[in-house]
């Protein structure tokens, strides 16, 4: 009977000790969990600090570079790719320009054409020197040199083909009949095109008649365009009769 009492008294003590050990284990687990999260946060903070430092260094490098560095870099990369493509086509025996045109889509071709038009817009007539330059450029683009005739002439002329300051060339060159016919045909085309060109100019019936013929009217318009703002007051005084 006494043994049963002692056994019954020992059970609550064992339960209490078990509860205490369980509480200590939970506390240890929570502390380890907090320490683990703390270490993870510490590692993430160090990693973020390292990445931020790298970004600051890279940004400083970018700021020290020229303003158009990105465009230059892209251009250089494009040129390298073009060179590699040319080498591949040369190794395969393909025409690079043909391969390049086959790879261009219709949208890209249309965009390139629009850029080309924007790059070289038709500014119209500004002065006679500019019109003459445009005519010269248009005509020189149509020239197709005869390379065979060029090589033949160079072989026949020898050293005289490359003249020096002591060379006498006047009267030594005789143009071919084909060259003369080509020049005459080109001049006839220019004359025909010039005759077709006609620009209608607006005529104002209410405008003052200050000319004696058509040529004088054109001259007066040109003078008014260039000097009208400087002579407006003089003209008004002459019309009013108050000119001194």
Secondary structure, DSSP 4 states (H G I P E B T S, - for coil): -HHHHHHHHHHHHHHHHHHHHHHHHHHHHHHHHHHHHHHHHHHHHHHHHHHHHHHHHHHHHHHHS-TTHHHHHHHHHHHHHHHHHHHHHHHHT--HHHHHHHHS-HHHHHHHHHHHHHHT-------HHHHHHHHHHHHHHT----HHHHHHHHHHHGGGGS--TT---TTT----HHHHHHHHHHHHHHHHHHHH--------TTS----SSHHHHHHHHHHHHHHHHHHHHHHHHHHHT---
